[in-house]
Amino acid sequence: PAKAKALGIEGSVIVDLLIDETGKVRNVQLVRGVGQGLDEAALEALAQYEFEPAYIQNEAVVVQIRYSYKFILDWTDSSE
């Protein structure tokens, strides 16, 4: 987000994800955030993720995982 970038804020947003048997994210819950719009951006992006389904004994299952979404500013000068 522009606000976080302007303030030079970066960091990791930690979430719990509920992933269904097809690999689609069904629930995203914030565990720890960094604020300044990064939490919301991570939640929105992760809600659209698709994962490979998890399997137990050849059967696709619903799983919950903890996931870290890391925001890192690119400090290179794009004018070079």
C-alpha positions in Angstrom: 0.0 0.0 0.0 1.1 3.5 -0.8 0.8 4.7 2.8 3.1 2.0 4.1 5.6 2.6 1.3 5.7 6.3 1.9 6.4 5.7 5.6 9.1 3.0 4.8 7.1 0.3 6.6 7.8 -3.3 5.9 7.3 -6.6 7.8 5.4 -9.8 8.1 1.7 -10.3 8.4 0.9 -13.6 10.1 -2.4 -15.3 9.4 -4.2 -18.6 9.9 -5.6 -20.0 6.7 -8.4 -22.6 6.3 -7.8 -24.5 3.0 -10.5 -26.8 1.7 -10.1 -30.2 0.0 -9.8 -28.5 -3.5 -7.0 -26.1 -2.3 -9.1 -23.0 -2.1 -8.8 -20.6 0.8 -12.0 -20.6 2.8 -11.1 -18.5 5.8 -8.3 -16.0 6.6 -7.7 -14.9 10.2 -5.2 -12.3 11.2 -2.8 -13.5 13.9 -0.3 -10.6 14.0 -0.1 -7.6 11.7 2.0 -4.6 11.1 -0.7 -2.0 10.3 -0.6 0.9 7.8 -2.7 -1.0 5.3 -0.4 -4.0 5.1 -2.7 -6.3 7.1 -5.7 -5.6 4.8 -3.6 -6.0 1.7 -2.3 -9.4 2.9 -5.8 -10.6 3.9 -7.2 -9.6 0.5 -4.4 -11.2 -1.4 -4.4 -14.5 0.6 -8.2 -14.9 0.2 -7.5 -15.3 -3.5 -4.7 -17.8 -3.2 -5.1 -21.4 -4.4 -2.9 -24.2 -2.9 -2.3 -27.8 -3.8 -4.8 -29.9 -1.8 -3.6 -31.7 1.2 -4.0 -35.5 1.3 -4.2 -38.1 4.0 -4.1 -41.6 2.8 -4.9 -40.6 -0.8 -8.0 -38.5 0.3 -8.1 -34.7 0.0 -8.7 -33.0 3.3 -9.4 -29.6 4.8 -6.4 -28.1 6.6 -5.5 -25.1 8.6 -2.1 -23.6 8.3 -0.2 -20.6 9.7 1.2 -18.4 6.9 3.5 -15.5 6.9 3.0 -12.8 4.2 6.2 -10.7 4.1 6.3 -7.1 2.7 9.8 -6.0 1.7 10.4 -2.5 0.2 12.6 -2.4 -2.9 15.2 0.2 -2.1 16.9 0.1 -5.6 16.7 3.3 -7.5 14.5 2.7 -10.5 16.0 5.7 -12.4 19.4 3.9 -12.9 
